[in-house]
Amino acid sequence: MKQDKLVIFDTTLRDGEQSPGIALTPQEKLIIALQLEKLKIDVIEAGFAASSPGDWEGVNLIANSVKGSTIASLARCVQDDIDQAWEAIKPARKSRIHVFTSTSAIHMEHMLRKTPEEVIKDARESVKLATKYCDDVEFSAQDATRTEHGFLIEILKIAVEEGATTINVPDTVGYSTPSDYKSLLRMVYKEVRGENEEIIISTHCHNDLGLAVANSLTAIEAGARQIEGAINGIGERAGNTSTEEIIMAIKTRQDQFGVEIDAETTEIFETSRIVSKLTGYPVQYNKAVVGKNAFSHESGIHQHGYLRKKETYEIMSPDSVGQAEAKIVLGKHSGRAGFKDAIDKLGYQLSKDELSDAFNDFKRIADR
């Protein structure tokens, strides 16, 4: 399979910060942004500059400080939003204005209270304005997966005509399944991108049905070459596609995806830790890649296999993501192999009978 570049777009500082209860200061946003730069994220969405003075300050601080990543700011299809976004990101070495509007019937009627014709007019004028400021413009059709297909294609084509270079097809409410999302992305790729290699098709999936990562990955097969996500999967409601899970899925299953990414995987765990600390959102123990138990083994069968050859139960190594070495956790499900390994590491030398007695005592204690 031909190796293409996959753009990793991280929205921890915008959509991630929209998680209920999270409010980062500009300085805290900068700490996370500098760590995302170490992770070699391609595009950092630093915030929604027009949403508050503090967010504008945070976006601007990041734009002045981060050198290795493109810095993006979100903007509604409103002139003031676009003006503020540009002023905030203008100092960055590489800038992107990310404009969006809702396109589903339910959103247009009940949220925007606009006709489809008015929404198309807003999109056309907003992309045109954004391109006067910035060569790198992304357009998102919010709630794309519940949008009538003909209307979606029409508005995305208009965005391309006006100069948008990245076309984002968000599953805003986590409604899609992998099969129908891939089908939608294939249609967009064929009818909107076509042979225009300058256009990148992007995903932005939410996790309401627990399918955000699966949907994003399956879109690669449909030609998507940008995936948007957040560290630890934080974000509105059930959260976003998890950036670190995407990175490690691509790295681990090159045979499946055939795309290249620039991410420095050894920075993943530290990035997760910093985001968790500053947002106050704990990482669940069984969270893929960065969870406390992601590289822990308690079952006797698992411990026995792992101690003989790590690859029996580990498809990636903890050090590849910046975690400490894997842990053998002793508990009621542990077997002799795991128990003996722990005894040996403690420096005890037991005879066969002593080891058997000690193991039986350990099992009784573990059961309690």
C-alpha positions in Angstrom: 0.0 0.0 0.0 1.3 3.5 -0.9 2.5 5.4 2.1 0.7 8.8 2.4 1.1 11.4 5.1 -1.7 11.5 7.6 -2.1 14.8 9.3 -2.7 14.6 13.1 -4.9 17.5 14.2 -5.2 17.9 18.0 -8.1 19.8 19.5 -7.4 19.2 23.2 -7.2 22.9 23.7 -10.5 23.7 21.9 -13.0 20.8 21.8 -11.2 19.1 24.7 -11.5 22.1 26.9 -15.2 22.2 26.2 -15.6 19.2 28.5 -17.8 20.2 31.4 -15.8 21.6 34.2 -12.6 22.3 32.3 -11.3 25.9 32.1 -7.6 26.3 31.3 -5.7 29.5 31.9 -3.7 30.9 28.9 -0.5 29.7 30.7 -1.9 26.2 31.2 -2.9 26.1 27.5 0.7 27.0 26.6 2.1 24.2 28.8 -0.1 21.7 27.0 0.7 23.2 23.6 4.4 23.0 24.1 4.0 19.3 25.1 1.9 18.7 22.0 4.8 20.2 20.0 7.1 17.7 21.6 4.7 15.0 20.5 5.1 16.4 17.0 1.4 17.1 16.4 0.9 18.6 12.9 -1.9 21.0 13.7 -2.7 22.3 17.2 -6.2 23.8 17.5 -5.3 26.3 20.2 -8.8 27.4 20.9 -11.8 29.4 19.8 -10.3 32.9 19.9 -13.6 34.8 19.7 -15.3 32.9 22.5 -13.7 34.9 25.4 -10.8 37.3 26.1 -9.0 34.6 28.0 -9.3 32.1 25.1 -8.0 34.8 22.6 -5.0 35.4 24.9 -4.3 31.7 25.1 -4.5 31.2 21.3 -2.2 34.3 20.8 0.3 33.1 23.4 0.5 29.7 21.7 0.9 31.3 18.3 3.8 33.4 19.6 5.5 30.4 21.3 5.0 27.2 19.3 7.3 26.9 16.3 7.0 23.3 15.0 3.2 22.9 14.6 0.5 24.7 12.6 -1.6 26.8 15.0 -5.3 26.9 14.3 -8.2 28.8 15.8 -11.9 27.9 15.4 -14.3 30.5 14.0 -18.0 30.5 13.3 -19.1 31.8 9.9 -19.2 35.2 11.4 -16.9 38.1 10.3 -15.9 39.1 13.8 -15.0 35.5 14.7 -12.8 35.2 11.6 -11.2 38.6 12.3 -10.4 37.7 15.9 -9.1 34.2 14.9 -6.7 35.8 12.5 -5.4 38.4 14.9 -4.8 35.7 17.5 -2.9 33.3 15.3 -1.2 35.8 13.0 2.2 35.6 14.9 2.5 31.8 14.3 5.0 30.5 11.8 2.2 28.3 10.4 -1.4 29.4 10.8 -4.8 28.0 10.0 -8.3 29.5 10.3 -10.9 26.8 10.9 -14.4 28.0 10.0 -17.5 26.0 10.6 -21.3 26.0 10.3 -24.0 23.5 10.9 -25.5 21.7 7.9 -28.0 19.2 9.2 -31.7 20.1 8.9 -32.2 19.8 12.7 -29.3 22.1 13.4 -30.2 24.7 10.7 -33.8 24.8 11.9 -33.5 24.7 15.7 -30.0 26.1 16.3 -29.0 28.4 13.5 -32.6 29.2 12.6 -31.5 29.8 9.0 -32.5 28.4 5.6 -30.1 26.2 3.6 -29.6 29.1 1.2 -28.6 31.4 4.1 -26.2 28.8 5.4 -24.5 28.4 2.0 -24.2 32.1 1.7 -22.5 32.3 5.1 -20.1 29.5 4.2 -19.2 31.1 0.9 -18.5 34.5 2.4 -16.7 33.2 5.4 -14.3 30.9 3.6 -13.6 33.8 1.1 -12.8 36.1 4.0 -10.6 33.6 5.8 -8.6 33.0 2.6 -7.8 36.7 2.4 -6.0 36.4 5.8 -4.5 32.9 5.5 -3.6 30.4 2.9 -4.5 27.4 5.1 -8.2 27.4 5.7 -10.3 24.5 7.0 -14.1 24.3 6.6 -16.2 22.0 8.7 -19.8 21.0 8.1 -21.0 20.5 11.7 -23.3 17.5 12.1 -22.3 16.3 8.6 -23.3 12.7 9.3 -26.9 13.7 9.8 -26.9 16.1 6.8 -28.7 15.4 3.6 -26.1 14.1 1.2 -26.8 16.4 -1.7 -26.7 19.5 0.5 -23.5 18.4 2.2 -21.7 17.9 -1.2 -23.0 21.2 -2.4 -21.7 23.2 0.5 -18.4 21.4 0.7 -17.8 22.1 -3.0 -18.5 25.8 -2.5 -16.0 25.8 0.4 -13.4 24.3 -2.0 -14.3 26.8 -4.7 -13.7 29.7 -2.3 -10.3 28.4 -1.3 -10.6 26.0 1.6 -7.8 23.4 1.5 -9.0 21.1 4.3 -12.6 19.8 4.2 -13.8 18.3 7.5 -16.7 15.9 7.8 -17.5 15.8 11.5 -19.6 13.1 13.2 -20.5 15.8 15.7 -22.9 13.7 17.8 -21.2 10.3 17.5 -24.0 9.0 15.4 -22.1 7.0 12.7 -20.9 3.5 12.6 -17.7 2.6 10.8 -19.5 1.2 7.7 -21.7 4.2 7.1 -19.0 6.7 7.9 -16.6 5.1 5.5 -19.3 5.2 2.8 -19.9 8.9 3.5 -16.2 9.8 3.3 -15.8 7.9 0.1 -18.6 9.9 -1.4 -17.0 13.2 -0.2 -13.6 12.1 -1.5 -15.0 11.3 -4.9 -17.3 14.2 -5.4 -15.5 17.0 -3.5 -11.8 16.2 -3.7 -11.7 14.3 -6.9 -8.4 14.6 -8.6 -7.5 17.8 -6.7 -4.5 16.7 -4.6 -4.4 20.0 -2.8 -7.6 19.1 -0.9 -7.3 17.1 2.3 -10.4 15.3 3.6 -10.6 15.3 7.4 -12.5 13.5 10.2 -13.7 14.8 13.5 -15.6 12.0 15.4 -17.3 12.1 18.8 -17.6 9.1 21.0 -21.2 9.0 22.0 -21.5 5.3 20.8 -17.9 4.5 21.7 -17.0 4.4 18.0 -14.9 7.6 17.5 -11.6 5.9 17.0 -13.0 3.1 14.9 -14.9 5.6 12.7 -11.8 7.8 12.2 -9.5 4.9 11.3 -12.0 3.4 8.8 -12.1 6.8 7.1 -8.5 6.4 6.1 -9.5 3.6 3.8 -11.9 6.1 2.2 -9.1 8.6 1.5 -9.2 10.8 4.7 -5.7 12.2 5.3 -6.4 14.2 8.5 -7.8 12.9 11.8 -8.9 15.3 14.5 -8.8 14.1 18.1 -8.0 15.1 21.7 -5.5 13.7 24.2 -7.2 11.2 26.6 -10.3 11.4 24.4 -11.7 14.4 26.3 -14.3 16.7 24.8 -18.0 17.4 24.7 -20.3 14.7 26.2 -18.6 11.3 25.8 -15.5 13.0 24.2 -13.5 13.0 21.0 -11.4 10.6 19.1 -8.4 9.8 21.3 -5.3 11.3 19.7 -3.0 8.8 21.3 -5.1 5.8 20.3 -5.0 7.0 16.7 -1.2 7.5 16.8 -0.5 4.0 18.2 -3.1 2.3 16.0 -1.3 3.7 12.9 2.1 2.8 14.3 1.2 -0.7 15.4 -0.9 -1.6 12.4 1.1 -0.2 9.4 -0.1 -3.3 7.5 -3.7 -2.1 7.8 -3.5 1.6 7.3 -0.4 2.3 5.1 -0.1 6.0 6.1 2.8 7.8 7.7 2.7 10.1 10.8 5.4 12.3 12.3 4.3 11.7 16.0 7.0 11.1 18.6 5.3 8.3 20.4 7.6 8.3 23.5 6.0 11.6 24.4 2.5 10.2 24.6 2.4 9.2 28.3 3.8 12.5 29.5 1.3 14.4 27.3 -1.5 12.4 28.8 -0.3 13.0 32.3 0.0 16.8 31.8 -3.5 17.1 30.2 -5.0 15.0 33.1 -3.3 17.1 35.7 -4.2 20.5 34.3 -7.8 19.6 33.3 -8.5 17.7 36.5 -9.9 14.8 34.4 -8.5 11.5 35.6 -7.5 8.8 33.1 -9.4 5.6 33.6 -7.3 2.6 34.7 -8.1 0.6 31.6 -7.7 3.4 29.1 -5.9 2.2 26.0 -2.3 3.3 25.6 -2.1 5.6 28.6 -4.1 3.9 31.4 -2.5 2.6 34.6 -3.4 -0.9 33.6 -2.5 -0.7 29.9 0.7 -2.6 30.5 -0.2 -4.5 33.6 -0.8 -8.3 34.0 -2.6 -10.1 36.9 -4.0 -13.3 35.5 -1.8 -16.3 36.0 -2.2 -17.4 32.3 -1.2 -13.9 31.1 1.7 -13.6 33.5 3.1 -17.0 32.5 2.9 -16.1 28.8 4.3 -12.6 29.3 7.3 -13.8 31.4 8.2 -16.3 28.7 7.8 -13.8 25.8 6.4 -10.3 26.2 4.8 -10.3 22.8 2.4 -13.1 23.9 0.2 -10.4 25.5 1.7 -7.0 24.5 1.3 -5.7 21.0 3.3 -2.6 21.8 5.9 -1.9 24.5 5.3 0.5 27.4 8.5 2.4 26.6 7.3 3.0 23.0 4.7 5.4 24.5 6.8 6.7 27.3 5.4 4.5 30.0 7.5 2.7 32.7 8.1 -1.0 32.2 5.1 -3.4 32.3 3.9 -4.5 35.7 3.2 -8.0 37.0 0.4 -7.3 39.6 -0.1 -10.0 42.2 -3.6 -10.9 43.0 -6.1 -13.8 43.5 -5.8 -14.6 39.8 -2.0 -14.8 39.7 -0.2 -18.1 39.2 3.0 -19.6 40.3 5.1 -18.0 37.5 4.1 -14.5 38.5 4.5 -15.2 42.2 8.0 -16.8 41.7 9.0 -13.8 39.5 8.1 -11.5 42.4 9.9 -13.6 45.0 13.0 -13.7 42.8 13.0 -9.9 42.3 12.8 -9.5 46.1 16.0 -11.5 46.4 14.5 -14.6 48.2 15.8 -18.0 47.4 13.2 -20.6 48.3 13.3 -24.4 47.9 10.5 -26.0 45.9 8.6 -26.9 49.1 9.1 -23.4 50.6 7.9 -21.8 47.4 4.8 -24.1 47.3 3.9 -23.2 51.0 4.5 -19.5 50.4 2.3 -19.6 47.3 -0.5 -21.3 49.1 -0.3 -18.7 51.9 -0.3 -15.9 49.3 -3.4 -17.3 47.6 -5.3 -17.4 50.9 -4.3 -13.8 51.6 -5.2 -12.7 48.1 -8.7 -14.3 48.4 -9.3 -12.2 51.5 
